[in-house]
Amino acid sequence: MVNVSSAAQSTVDLRALAGQVDLEDFEAYAQSKVALMMWSRHLAQSLKKQGPVIVAVNPGSMLGSKMVKEAFGVAGGDIGIGAEILCRAALSSDFAEASGQYFDNDARRFAAPHADVLEPDKCAQLVANLRDVIGRMGD
């Protein structure tokens, strides 16, 4: 399982996830990418070898996506760079033992994740909050 992260990362405010704090668009984006990394690592550690490989990947900064064009007013780089690493993460044996890790394609290597990702209690709280939010969606 490949989860798309980003170099844009910010400390996760669990109150924002619960809808108690409003965030500006870019801050929400940056927090969501760290939250996804937290969930990915938590799930990988929970499943251990019994589940699929789960990695978070920053496909590359300022690639030529619609978001980059609209948010920054620039064409951005070759979007194929991001597509290539995401395919590699999904299919290559290079990632076979990387469950729970973060790959930064800007650096072209596995890298240390945001500090929030390494806080087990905060990750567990995030997962509990996600379950609560998803549980309320049917109401």
N, CA, C and O atoms as CSV, one atom per row, in Angstrom:
chain,resi,resn,atom,element,x,y,z
A,1,MET,N,N,0.853,-1.154,0.000
A,1,MET,CA,C,0.000,0.000,0.000
A,1,MET,C,C,0.904,1.223,0.000
A,1,MET,O,O,1.750,1.383,0.880
A,2,VAL,N,N,0.721,2.076,-0.983
A,2,VAL,CA,C,1.514,3.291,-1.087
A,2,VAL,C,C,0.607,4.479,-0.800
A,2,VAL,O,O,-0.389,4.697,-1.491
A,3,ASN,N,N,0.961,5.245,0.227
A,3,ASN,CA,C,0.215,6.444,0.578
A,3,ASN,C,C,1.036,7.656,0.175
A,3,ASN,O,O,2.217,7.760,0.506
A,4,VAL,N,N,0.401,8.567,-0.541
A,4,VAL,CA,C,1.113,9.729,-1.066
A,4,VAL,C,C,1.221,10.800,0.008
A,4,VAL,O,O,0.224,11.342,0.485
A,5,SER,N,N,2.457,11.082,0.368
A,5,SER,CA,C,2.734,12.112,1.351
A,5,SER,C,C,3.229,13.351,0.615
A,5,SER,O,O,2.895,13.567,-0.550
A,6,SER,N,N,4.021,14.155,1.299
A,6,SER,CA,C,4.493,15.409,0.707
A,6,SER,C,C,5.658,15.929,1.527
A,6,SER,O,O,5.843,15.534,2.678
A,7,ALA,N,N,6.438,16.811,0.932
A,7,ALA,CA,C,7.461,17.536,1.687
A,7,ALA,C,C,6.798,18.606,2.550
A,7,ALA,O,O,7.377,19.059,3.537
A,8,ALA,N,N,5.598,19.003,2.181
A,8,ALA,CA,C,4.831,19.962,2.980
A,8,ALA,C,C,4.272,19.206,4.178
A,8,ALA,O,O,3.349,18.403,4.042
A,9,GLN,N,N,4.834,19.468,5.343
A,9,GLN,CA,C,4.441,18.739,6.544
A,9,GLN,C,C,4.338,19.707,7.716
A,9,GLN,O,O,5.125,20.644,7.845
A,10,SER,N,N,3.353,19.456,8.558
A,10,SER,CA,C,3.147,20.302,9.722
A,10,SER,C,C,2.614,19.459,10.874
A,10,SER,O,O,1.931,18.457,10.659
A,11,THR,N,N,2.929,19.869,12.085
A,11,THR,CA,C,2.458,19.176,13.275
A,11,THR,C,C,0.944,19.030,13.242
A,11,THR,O,O,0.228,19.987,12.950
A,12,VAL,N,N,0.468,17.849,13.538
A,12,VAL,CA,C,-0.959,17.546,13.477
A,12,VAL,C,C,-1.654,18.053,14.736
A,12,VAL,O,O,-1.275,17.712,15.857
A,13,ASP,N,N,-2.672,18.869,14.526
A,13,ASP,CA,C,-3.528,19.352,15.610
A,13,ASP,C,C,-4.756,18.446,15.614
A,13,ASP,O,O,-5.626,18.569,14.752
A,14,LEU,N,N,-4.825,17.543,16.576
A,14,LEU,CA,C,-5.921,16.582,16.616
A,14,LEU,C,C,-7.279,17.266,16.764
A,14,LEU,O,O,-8.303,16.697,16.386
A,15,ARG,N,N,-7.296,18.476,17.309
A,15,ARG,CA,C,-8.559,19.223,17.416
A,15,ARG,C,C,-9.066,19.614,16.029
A,15,ARG,O,O,-10.274,19.653,15.798
A,16,ALA,N,N,-8.155,19.901,15.114
A,16,ALA,CA,C,-8.552,20.243,13.740
A,16,ALA,C,C,-9.189,19.035,13.063
A,16,ALA,O,O,-10.184,19.162,12.349
A,17,LEU,N,N,-8.606,17.864,13.296
A,17,LEU,CA,C,-9.171,16.633,12.731
A,17,LEU,C,C,-10.593,16.399,13.228
A,17,LEU,O,O,-11.438,15.877,12.501
A,18,ALA,N,N,-10.844,16.786,14.461
A,18,ALA,CA,C,-12.173,16.616,15.051
A,18,ALA,C,C,-13.121,17.755,14.658
A,18,ALA,O,O,-14.269,17.788,15.100
A,19,GLY,N,N,-12.637,18.691,13.823
A,19,GLY,CA,C,-13.488,19.787,13.374
A,19,GLY,C,C,-13.635,20.900,14.393
A,19,GLY,O,O,-14.532,21.734,14.266
A,20,GLN,N,N,-12.779,20.932,15.396
A,20,GLN,CA,C,-12.870,21.935,16.454
A,20,GLN,C,C,-12.010,23.169,16.180
A,20,GLN,O,O,-12.162,24.195,16.842
A,21,VAL,N,N,-11.105,23.067,15.200
A,21,VAL,CA,C,-10.207,24.169,14.847
A,21,VAL,C,C,-10.198,24.299,13.327
A,21,VAL,O,O,-10.042,23.311,12.609
A,22,ASP,N,N,-10.366,25.529,12.849
A,22,ASP,CA,C,-10.297,25.774,11.409
A,22,ASP,C,C,-8.843,25.986,10.997
A,22,ASP,O,O,-8.057,26.582,11.734
A,23,LEU,N,N,-8.501,25.493,9.822
A,23,LEU,CA,C,-7.160,25.650,9.290
A,23,LEU,C,C,-7.229,26.295,7.912
A,23,LEU,O,O,-8.196,26.112,7.173
A,24,GLU,N,N,-6.200,27.042,7.583
A,24,GLU,CA,C,-6.046,27.535,6.214
A,24,GLU,C,C,-5.769,26.329,5.319
A,24,GLU,O,O,-5.311,25.288,5.790
A,25,ASP,N,N,-6.050,26.476,4.034
A,25,ASP,CA,C,-5.934,25.357,3.102
A,25,ASP,C,C,-4.562,24.681,3.132
A,25,ASP,O,O,-4.485,23.458,3.255
A,26,PHE,N,N,-3.486,25.450,3.022
A,26,PHE,CA,C,-2.159,24.841,2.956
A,26,PHE,C,C,-1.796,24.154,4.270
A,26,PHE,O,O,-1.154,23.104,4.266
A,27,GLU,N,N,-2.207,24.746,5.400
A,27,GLU,CA,C,-1.945,24.127,6.703
A,27,GLU,C,C,-2.700,22.807,6.826
A,27,GLU,O,O,-2.167,21.819,7.330
A,28,ALA,N,N,-3.938,22.804,6.362
A,28,ALA,CA,C,-4.715,21.562,6.387
A,28,ALA,C,C,-4.043,20.494,5.519
A,28,ALA,O,O,-3.975,19.327,5.904
A,29,TYR,N,N,-3.554,20.896,4.364
A,29,TYR,CA,C,-2.853,19.975,3.472
A,29,TYR,C,C,-1.610,19.403,4.174
A,29,TYR,O,O,-1.407,18.189,4.193
A,30,ALA,N,N,-0.791,20.279,4.744
A,30,ALA,CA,C,0.452,19.845,5.383
A,30,ALA,C,C,0.178,18.926,6.572
A,30,ALA,O,O,0.889,17.943,6.777
A,31,GLN,N,N,-0.850,19.246,7.353
A,31,GLN,CA,C,-1.203,18.381,8.482
A,31,GLN,C,C,-1.755,17.048,7.985
A,31,GLN,O,O,-1.475,16.000,8.568
A,32,SER,N,N,-2.533,17.088,6.918
A,32,SER,CA,C,-3.118,15.838,6.415
A,32,SER,C,C,-2.044,14.877,5.939
A,32,SER,O,O,-2.199,13.662,6.067
A,33,LYS,N,N,-0.957,15.403,5.392
A,33,LYS,CA,C,0.127,14.543,4.908
A,33,LYS,C,C,0.859,13.882,6.076
A,33,LYS,O,O,1.258,12.721,5.979
A,34,VAL,N,N,1.035,14.603,7.164
A,34,VAL,CA,C,1.655,13.999,8.351
A,34,VAL,C,C,0.694,13.000,8.982
A,34,VAL,O,O,1.113,11.927,9.416
A,35,ALA,N,N,-0.585,13.341,9.036
A,35,ALA,CA,C,-1.578,12.407,9.587
A,35,ALA,C,C,-1.586,11.109,8.784
A,35,ALA,O,O,-1.696,10.025,9.357
A,36,LEU,N,N,-1.472,11.212,7.482
A,36,LEU,CA,C,-1.428,10.014,6.642
A,36,LEU,C,C,-0.177,9.191,6.942
A,36,LEU,O,O,-0.229,7.961,6.956
A,37,MET,N,N,0.943,9.868,7.180
A,37,MET,CA,C,2.173,9.154,7.544
A,37,MET,C,C,2.014,8.474,8.900
A,37,MET,O,O,2.470,7.346,9.091
A,38,MET,N,N,1.365,9.161,9.841
A,38,MET,CA,C,1.141,8.589,11.168
A,38,MET,C,C,0.273,7.339,11.068
A,38,MET,O,O,0.585,6.310,11.667
A,39,TRP,N,N,-0.811,7.434,10.314
A,39,TRP,CA,C,-1.717,6.300,10.141
A,39,TRP,C,C,-0.997,5.152,9.444
A,39,TRP,O,O,-1.152,3.993,9.829
A,40,SER,N,N,-0.211,5.472,8.423
A,40,SER,CA,C,0.515,4.428,7.680
A,40,SER,C,C,1.456,3.659,8.595
A,40,SER,O,O,1.484,2.428,8.579
A,41,ARG,N,N,2.222,4.387,9.387
A,41,ARG,CA,C,3.178,3.735,10.290
A,41,ARG,C,C,2.455,2.924,11.367
A,41,ARG,O,O,2.854,1.804,11.686
A,42,HIS,N,N,1.391,3.502,11.919
A,42,HIS,CA,C,0.619,2.806,12.948
A,42,HIS,C,C,0.044,1.497,12.390
A,42,HIS,O,O,0.132,0.452,13.035
A,43,LEU,N,N,-0.535,1.561,11.207
A,43,LEU,CA,C,-1.108,0.367,10.582
A,43,LEU,C,C,-0.024,-0.661,10.278
A,43,LEU,O,O,-0.210,-1.853,10.526
A,44,ALA,N,N,1.094,-0.211,9.748
A,44,ALA,CA,C,2.192,-1.140,9.442
A,44,ALA,C,C,2.683,-1.839,10.706
A,44,ALA,O,O,2.947,-3.042,10.688
A,45,GLN,N,N,2.807,-1.093,11.801
A,45,GLN,CA,C,3.268,-1.697,13.048
A,45,GLN,C,C,2.225,-2.629,13.644
A,45,GLN,O,O,2.565,-3.627,14.280
A,46,SER,N,N,0.961,-2.304,13.438
A,46,SER,CA,C,-0.114,-3.166,13.952
A,46,SER,C,C,-0.173,-4.489,13.198
A,46,SER,O,O,-0.360,-5.546,13.800
A,47,LEU,N,N,-0.014,-4.426,11.887
A,47,LEU,CA,C,-0.125,-5.628,11.057
A,47,LEU,C,C,1.154,-6.460,11.047
A,47,LEU,O,O,1.107,-7.673,10.842
A,48,LYS,N,N,2.270,-5.822,11.264
A,48,LYS,CA,C,3.578,-6.470,11.205
A,48,LYS,C,C,3.734,-7.203,9.878
A,48,LYS,O,O,3.422,-6.642,8.828
A,49,LYS,N,N,4.197,-8.407,9.904
A,49,LYS,CA,C,4.425,-9.186,8.671
A,49,LYS,C,C,3.140,-9.818,8.132
A,49,LYS,O,O,3.155,-10.429,7.064
A,50,GLN,N,N,2.030,-9.675,8.859
A,50,GLN,CA,C,0.773,-10.313,8.447
A,50,GLN,C,C,0.033,-9.518,7.377
A,50,GLN,O,O,-0.911,-10.025,6.771
A,51,GLY,N,N,0.449,-8.288,7.140
A,51,GLY,CA,C,-0.258,-7.445,6.192
A,51,GLY,C,C,0.624,-7.052,5.034
A,51,GLY,O,O,1.759,-7.512,4.916
A,52,PRO,N,N,0.100,-6.204,4.188
A,52,PRO,CA,C,0.891,-5.723,3.058
A,52,PRO,C,C,1.962,-4.735,3.528
A,52,PRO,O,O,1.909,-4.235,4.652
A,53,VAL,N,N,2.908,-4.468,2.677
A,53,VAL,CA,C,3.875,-3.410,2.933
A,53,VAL,C,C,3.124,-2.086,2.809
A,53,VAL,O,O,2.389,-1.866,1.847
A,54,ILE,N,N,3.318,-1.216,3.788
A,54,ILE,CA,C,2.640,0.080,3.804
A,54,ILE,C,C,3.712,1.152,3.919
A,54,ILE,O,O,4.431,1.214,4.916
A,55,VAL,N,N,3.818,1.998,2.899
A,55,VAL,CA,C,4.817,3.066,2.909
A,55,VAL,C,C,4.154,4.399,2.562
A,55,VAL,O,O,3.151,4.452,1.850
A,56,ALA,N,N,4.739,5.458,3.082
A,56,ALA,CA,C,4.335,6.813,2.725
A,56,ALA,C,C,5.441,7.377,1.842
A,56,ALA,O,O,6.625,7.257,2.160
A,57,VAL,N,N,5.048,7.989,0.737
A,57,VAL,CA,C,6.022,8.468,-0.234
A,57,VAL,C,C,5.735,9.921,-0.607
A,57,VAL,O,O,4.618,10.274,-0.983
A,58,ASN,N,N,6.763,10.747,-0.495
A,58,ASN,CA,C,6.714,12.085,-1.083
A,58,ASN,C,C,7.175,11.901,-2.525
A,58,ASN,O,O,8.356,11.641,-2.757
A,59,PRO,N,N,6.270,12.030,-3.504
A,59,PRO,CA,C,6.655,11.755,-4.885
A,59,PRO,C,C,7.592,12.797,-5.475
A,59,PRO,O,O,8.247,12.539,-6.484
A,60,GLY,N,N,7.663,13.958,-4.865
A,60,GLY,CA,C,8.537,15.027,-5.341
A,60,GLY,C,C,7.861,16.366,-5.152
A,60,GLY,O,O,6.641,16.486,-5.258
A,61,SER,N,N,8.665,17.363,-4.872
A,61,SER,CA,C,8.124,18.696,-4.624
A,61,SER,C,C,7.938,19.473,-5.919
A,61,SER,O,O,8.726,19.364,-6.858
A,62,MET,N,N,6.894,20.242,-5.937
A,62,MET,CA,C,6.617,21.175,-7.023
A,62,MET,C,C,6.569,20.507,-8.402
A,62,MET,O,O,7.068,21.043,-9.392
A,63,LEU,N,N,5.949,19.314,-8.434
A,63,LEU,CA,C,5.737,18.651,-9.718
A,63,LEU,C,C,4.537,19.296,-10.410
A,63,LEU,O,O,3.719,19.939,-9.753
A,64,GLY,N,N,4.426,19.135,-11.693
A,64,GLY,CA,C,3.430,19.829,-12.496
A,64,GLY,C,C,2.006,19.336,-12.343
A,64,GLY,O,O,1.368,18.946,-13.320
A,65,SER,N,N,1.512,19.352,-11.128
A,65,SER,CA,C,0.128,18.946,-10.877
A,65,SER,C,C,-0.796,20.162,-10.936
A,65,SER,O,O,-0.340,21.305,-10.915
A,66,LYS,N,N,-2.066,19.903,-11.010
A,66,LYS,CA,C,-3.064,20.972,-10.987
A,66,LYS,C,C,-2.932,21.784,-9.697
A,66,LYS,O,O,-3.044,23.009,-9.717
A,67,MET,N,N,-2.693,21.099,-8.581
A,67,MET,CA,C,-2.563,21.788,-7.301
A,67,MET,C,C,-1.398,22.776,-7.335
A,67,MET,O,O,-1.548,23.919,-6.902
A,68,VAL,N,N,-0.251,22.354,-7.838
A,68,VAL,CA,C,0.924,23.233,-7.895
A,68,VAL,C,C,0.641,24.423,-8.808
A,68,VAL,O,O,0.975,25.562,-8.481
A,69,LYS,N,N,0.029,24.150,-9.941
A,69,LYS,CA,C,-0.269,25.237,-10.878
A,69,LYS,C,C,-1.217,26.257,-10.262
A,69,LYS,O,O,-1.003,27.462,-10.389
A,70,GLU,N,N,-2.265,25.777,-9.592
A,70,GLU,CA,C,-3.251,26.684,-9.012
A,70,GLU,C,C,-2.745,27.363,-7.743
A,70,GLU,O,O,-3.018,28.544,-7.527
A,71,ALA,N,N,-2.025,26.650,-6.916
A,71,ALA,CA,C,-1.587,27.208,-5.635
A,71,ALA,C,C,-0.377,28.126,-5.773
A,71,ALA,O,O,-0.267,29.123,-5.060
A,72,PHE,N,N,0.523,27.792,-6.682
A,72,PHE,CA,C,1.777,28.534,-6.767
A,72,PHE,C,C,1.960,29.284,-8.087
A,72,PHE,O,O,2.899,30.065,-8.234
A,73,GLY,N,N,1.073,29.048,-9.035
A,73,GLY,CA,C,1.150,29.762,-10.299
A,73,GLY,C,C,2.350,29.415,-11.158
A,73,GLY,O,O,2.808,30.232,-11.957
A,74,VAL,N,N,2.859,28.201,-10.992
A,74,VAL,CA,C,3.992,27.742,-11.793
A,74,VAL,C,C,3.634,26.416,-12.463
A,74,VAL,O,O,2.772,25.676,-11.990
A,75,ALA,N,N,4.306,26.139,-13.559
A,75,ALA,CA,C,4.036,24.897,-14.285
A,75,ALA,C,C,4.485,23.672,-13.503
A,75,ALA,O,O,3.860,22.615,-13.590
A,76,GLY,N,N,5.555,23.806,-12.745
A,76,GLY,CA,C,6.064,22.677,-11.981
A,76,GLY,C,C,6.930,21.761,-12.824
A,76,GLY,O,O,7.035,21.916,-14.041
A,77,GLY,N,N,7.545,20.811,-12.153
A,77,GLY,CA,C,8.450,19.879,-12.811
A,77,GLY,C,C,7.717,18.725,-13.472
A,77,GLY,O,O,6.488,18.659,-13.454
A,78,ASP,N,N,8.473,17.836,-14.044
A,78,ASP,CA,C,7.951,16.671,-14.758
A,78,ASP,C,C,7.183,15.763,-13.808
A,78,ASP,O,O,7.768,15.143,-12.919
A,79,ILE,N,N,5.884,15.689,-13.999
A,79,ILE,CA,C,5.029,14.885,-13.122
A,79,ILE,C,C,5.360,13.393,-13.225
A,79,ILE,O,O,5.016,12.613,-12.338
A,80,GLY,N,N,6.027,13.006,-14.307
A,80,GLY,CA,C,6.457,11.620,-14.468
A,80,GLY,C,C,7.411,11.169,-13.374
A,80,GLY,O,O,7.503,9.976,-13.083
A,81,ILE,N,N,8.126,12.117,-12.764
A,81,ILE,CA,C,9.029,11.798,-11.651
A,81,ILE,C,C,8.228,11.187,-10.508
A,81,ILE,O,O,8.629,10.180,-9.925
A,82,GLY,N,N,7.098,11.804,-10.195
A,82,GLY,CA,C,6.236,11.291,-9.131
A,82,GLY,C,C,5.605,9.966,-9.490
A,82,GLY,O,O,5.525,9.062,-8.658
A,83,ALA,N,N,5.156,9.848,-10.730
A,83,ALA,CA,C,4.528,8.603,-11.174
A,83,ALA,C,C,5.526,7.446,-11.097
A,83,ALA,O,O,5.174,6.336,-10.696
A,84,GLU,N,N,6.762,7.716,-11.483
A,84,GLU,CA,C,7.780,6.661,-11.486
A,84,GLU,C,C,8.043,6.141,-10.083
A,84,GLU,O,O,8.108,4.928,-9.881
A,85,ILE,N,N,8.197,7.031,-9.108
A,85,ILE,CA,C,8.516,6.557,-7.760
A,85,ILE,C,C,7.316,5.860,-7.124
A,85,ILE,O,O,7.488,4.912,-6.357
A,86,LEU,N,N,6.117,6.312,-7.431
A,86,LEU,CA,C,4.940,5.642,-6.868
A,86,LEU,C,C,4.793,4.234,-7.433
A,86,LEU,O,O,4.442,3.303,-6.709
A,87,CYS,N,N,5.061,4.083,-8.722
A,87,CYS,CA,C,5.041,2.737,-9.321
A,87,CYS,C,C,6.149,1.873,-8.722
A,87,CYS,O,O,5.932,0.703,-8.407
A,88,ARG,N,N,7.319,2.449,-8.571
A,88,ARG,CA,C,8.436,1.707,-7.981
A,88,ARG,C,C,8.108,1.274,-6.554
A,88,ARG,O,O,8.403,0.144,-6.164
A,89,ALA,N,N,7.506,2.157,-5.784
A,89,ALA,CA,C,7.147,1.821,-4.397
A,89,ALA,C,C,6.132,0.689,-4.356
A,89,ALA,O,O,6.172,-0.152,-3.458
A,90,ALA,N,N,5.234,0.666,-5.314
A,90,ALA,CA,C,4.195,-0.363,-5.339
A,90,ALA,C,C,4.713,-1.702,-5.852
A,90,ALA,O,O,4.200,-2.752,-5.463
A,91,LEU,N,N,5.721,-1.678,-6.720
A,91,LEU,CA,C,6.094,-2.895,-7.431
A,91,LEU,C,C,7.514,-3.405,-7.191
A,91,LEU,O,O,7.793,-4.579,-7.433
A,92,SER,N,N,8.398,-2.555,-6.727
A,92,SER,CA,C,9.806,-2.918,-6.635
A,92,SER,C,C,10.134,-3.628,-5.326
A,92,SER,O,O,9.554,-3.343,-4.278
A,93,SER,N,N,11.068,-4.547,-5.415
A,93,SER,CA,C,11.543,-5.234,-4.213
A,93,SER,C,C,12.325,-4.282,-3.303
A,93,SER,O,O,12.587,-4.612,-2.146
A,94,ASP,N,N,12.698,-3.115,-3.811
A,94,ASP,CA,C,13.389,-2.107,-2.988
A,94,ASP,C,C,12.549,-1.692,-1.783
A,94,ASP,O,O,13.086,-1.224,-0.779
A,95,PHE,N,N,11.239,-1.862,-1.884
A,95,PHE,CA,C,10.333,-1.435,-0.831
A,95,PHE,C,C,9.750,-2.617,-0.041
A,95,PHE,O,O,8.926,-2.420,0.852
A,96,ALA,N,N,10.168,-3.820,-0.363
A,96,ALA,CA,C,9.576,-5.023,0.224
A,96,ALA,C,C,9.735,-5.111,1.743
A,96,ALA,O,O,8.910,-5.737,2.409
A,97,GLU,N,N,10.759,-4.507,2.290
A,97,GLU,CA,C,11.003,-4.544,3.732
A,97,GLU,C,C,10.830,-3.162,4.366
A,97,GLU,O,O,11.364,-2.900,5.444
A,98,ALA,N,N,10.094,-2.292,3.705
A,98,ALA,CA,C,10.025,-0.893,4.126
A,98,ALA,C,C,8.722,-0.521,4.819
A,98,ALA,O,O,8.426,0.665,4.969
A,99,SER,N,N,7.951,-1.486,5.236
A,99,SER,CA,C,6.654,-1.186,5.825
A,99,SER,C,C,6.796,-0.241,7.022
A,99,SER,O,O,7.612,-0.460,7.917
A,100,GLY,N,N,5.984,0.809,7.009
A,100,GLY,CA,C,5.999,1.801,8.076
A,100,GLY,C,C,6.974,2.934,7.860
A,100,GLY,O,O,7.065,3.845,8.683
A,101,GLN,N,N,7.703,2.887,6.764
A,101,GLN,CA,C,8.719,3.907,6.524
A,101,GLN,C,C,8.209,5.023,5.608
A,101,GLN,O,O,7.136,4.931,5.012
A,102,TYR,N,N,9.015,6.072,5.520
A,102,TYR,CA,C,8.742,7.238,4.690
A,102,TYR,C,C,9.847,7.371,3.651
A,102,TYR,O,O,11.031,7.372,3.989
A,103,PHE,N,N,9.456,7.483,2.392
A,103,PHE,CA,C,10.422,7.674,1.308
A,103,PHE,C,C,10.272,9.089,0.783
A,103,PHE,O,O,9.184,9.510,0.389
A,104,ASP,N,N,11.378,9.816,0.783
A,104,ASP,CA,C,11.395,11.193,0.290
A,104,ASP,C,C,12.061,11.213,-1.076
A,104,ASP,O,O,13.283,11.098,-1.177
A,105,ASN,N,N,11.269,11.356,-2.118
A,105,ASN,CA,C,11.823,11.314,-3.469
A,105,ASN,C,C,12.637,12.556,-3.796
A,105,ASN,O,O,13.431,12.531,-4.736
A,106,ASP,N,N,12.463,13.642,-3.049
A,106,ASP,CA,C,13.332,14.802,-3.253
A,106,ASP,C,C,14.768,14.419,-2.902
A,106,ASP,O,O,15.709,14.812,-3.591
A,107,ALA,N,N,14.930,13.646,-1.823
A,107,ALA,CA,C,16.254,13.180,-1.397
A,107,ALA,C,C,16.612,11.847,-2.056
A,107,ALA,O,O,17.761,11.410,-2.002
A,108,ARG,N,N,15.624,11.208,-2.676
A,108,ARG,CA,C,15.789,9.908,-3.341
A,108,ARG,C,C,16.227,8.808,-2.373
A,108,ARG,O,O,17.064,7.966,-2.697
A,109,ARG,N,N,15.626,8.842,-1.159
A,109,ARG,CA,C,15.976,7.821,-0.160
A,109,ARG,C,C,14.894,7.780,0.918
A,109,ARG,O,O,14.053,8.673,1.025
A,110,PHE,N,N,14.950,6.706,1.713
A,110,PHE,CA,C,14.128,6.650,2.910
A,110,PHE,C,C,14.665,7.704,3.858
A,110,PHE,O,O,15.877,7.885,3.971
A,111,ALA,N,N,13.778,8.389,4.530
A,111,ALA,CA,C,14.190,9.487,5.396
A,111,ALA,C,C,13.435,9.416,6.718
A,111,ALA,O,O,12.438,8.707,6.857
A,112,ALA,N,N,13.940,10.166,7.669
A,112,ALA,CA,C,13.247,10.266,8.958
A,112,ALA,C,C,11.909,10.964,8.720
A,112,ALA,O,O,11.853,11.974,8.018
A,113,PRO,N,N,10.847,10.437,9.292
A,113,PRO,CA,C,9.544,11.082,9.131
A,113,PRO,C,C,9.424,12.296,10.054
A,113,PRO,O,O,10.287,12.537,10.898
A,114,HIS,N,N,8.365,13.037,9.884
A,114,HIS,CA,C,8.046,14.146,10.785
A,114,HIS,C,C,7.993,13.610,12.215
A,114,HIS,O,O,7.618,12.458,12.433
A,115,ALA,N,N,8.364,14.431,13.177
A,115,ALA,CA,C,8.433,14.006,14.588
A,115,ALA,C,C,7.118,13.411,15.092
A,115,ALA,O,O,7.140,12.484,15.901
A,116,ASP,N,N,5.968,13.925,14.630
A,116,ASP,CA,C,4.676,13.388,15.070
A,116,ASP,C,C,4.540,11.898,14.762
A,116,ASP,O,O,3.914,11.156,15.519
A,117,VAL,N,N,5.125,11.470,13.657
A,117,VAL,CA,C,5.013,10.075,13.224
A,117,VAL,C,C,5.697,9.141,14.211
A,117,VAL,O,O,5.346,7.965,14.302
A,118,LEU,N,N,6.659,9.653,14.940
A,118,LEU,CA,C,7.431,8.839,15.877
A,118,LEU,C,C,6.873,8.878,17.295
A,118,LEU,O,O,7.491,8.343,18.216
A,119,GLU,N,N,5.716,9.502,17.483
A,119,GLU,CA,C,5.068,9.560,18.797
A,119,GLU,C,C,3.930,8.533,18.841
A,119,GLU,O,O,2.831,8.818,18.365
A,120,PRO,N,N,4.179,7.337,19.408
A,120,PRO,CA,C,3.172,6.273,19.402
A,120,PRO,C,C,1.836,6.683,20.032
A,120,PRO,O,O,0.777,6.308,19.530
A,121,ASP,N,N,1.879,7.444,21.119
A,121,ASP,CA,C,0.628,7.848,21.768
A,121,ASP,C,C,-0.183,8.779,20.881
A,121,ASP,O,O,-1.405,8.658,20.793
A,122,LYS,N,N,0.504,9.709,20.225
A,122,LYS,CA,C,-0.199,10.638,19.336
A,122,LYS,C,C,-0.755,9.886,18.125
A,122,LYS,O,O,-1.861,10.175,17.669
A,123,CYS,N,N,0.000,8.933,17.609
A,123,CYS,CA,C,-0.481,8.122,16.489
A,123,CYS,C,C,-1.718,7.323,16.889
A,123,CYS,O,O,-2.686,7.248,16.132
A,124,ALA,N,N,-1.682,6.732,18.070
A,124,ALA,CA,C,-2.835,5.960,18.553
A,124,ALA,C,C,-4.048,6.866,18.725
A,124,ALA,O,O,-5.166,6.468,18.398
A,125,GLN,N,N,-3.843,8.075,19.231
A,125,GLN,CA,C,-4.947,9.023,19.389
A,125,GLN,C,C,-5.496,9.445,18.027
A,125,GLN,O,O,-6.708,9.580,17.856
A,126,LEU,N,N,-4.607,9.650,17.064
A,126,LEU,CA,C,-5.045,9.987,15.707
A,126,LEU,C,C,-5.928,8.884,15.141
A,126,LEU,O,O,-6.991,9.157,14.584
A,127,VAL,N,N,-5.487,7.640,15.285
A,127,VAL,CA,C,-6.262,6.515,14.771
A,127,VAL,C,C,-7.614,6.426,15.475
A,127,VAL,O,O,-8.631,6.179,14.826
A,128,ALA,N,N,-7.638,6.622,16.772
A,128,ALA,CA,C,-8.905,6.609,17.510
A,128,ALA,C,C,-9.817,7.740,17.035
A,128,ALA,O,O,-11.021,7.541,16.868
A,129,ASN,N,N,-9.248,8.914,16.818
A,129,ASN,CA,C,-10.042,10.043,16.316
A,129,ASN,C,C,-10.592,9.767,14.917
A,129,ASN,O,O,-11.737,10.101,14.614
A,130,LEU,N,N,-9.769,9.159,14.072
A,130,LEU,CA,C,-10.228,8.809,12.721
A,130,LEU,C,C,-11.398,7.827,12.787
A,130,LEU,O,O,-12.389,7.977,12.072
A,131,ARG,N,N,-11.273,6.834,13.644
A,131,ARG,CA,C,-12.369,5.860,13.802
A,131,ARG,C,C,-13.639,6.559,14.248
A,131,ARG,O,O,-14.727,6.247,13.762
A,132,ASP,N,N,-13.509,7.507,15.173
A,132,ASP,CA,C,-14.659,8.254,15.667
A,132,ASP,C,C,-15.296,9.086,14.548
A,132,ASP,O,O,-16.515,9.080,14.376
A,133,VAL,N,N,-14.459,9.799,13.795
A,133,VAL,CA,C,-14.970,10.635,12.698
A,133,VAL,C,C,-15.666,9.758,11.653
A,133,VAL,O,O,-16.752,10.094,11.182
A,134,ILE,N,N,-15.048,8.651,11.297
A,134,ILE,CA,C,-15.642,7.752,10.299
A,134,ILE,C,C,-16.936,7.146,10.838
A,134,ILE,O,O,-17.913,7.003,10.103
A,135,GLY,N,N,-16.939,6.794,12.105
A,135,GLY,CA,C,-18.140,6.238,12.739
A,135,GLY,C,C,-19.310,7.200,12.725
A,135,GLY,O,O,-20.463,6.784,12.610
A,136,ARG,N,N,-19.016,8.485,12.841
A,136,ARG,CA,C,-20.078,9.496,12.832
A,136,ARG,C,C,-20.591,9.822,11.440
A,136,ARG,O,O,-21.627,10.473,11.304
A,137,MET,N,N,-19.895,9.387,10.417
A,137,MET,CA,C,-20.283,9.716,9.041
A,137,MET,C,C,-21.620,9.114,8.674
A,137,MET,O,O,-22.324,9.652,7.820
A,138,GLY,N,N,-21.979,8.029,9.288
A,138,GLY,CA,C,-23.248,7.373,8.992
A,138,GLY,C,C,-24.423,7.998,9.711
A,138,GLY,O,O,-25.576,7.673,9.424
A,139,ASP,N,N,-24.142,8.892,10.644
A,139,ASP,CA,C,-25.213,9.513,11.438
A,139,ASP,C,C,-25.981,10.546,10.636
A,139,ASP,O,O,-26.913,11.161,11.153
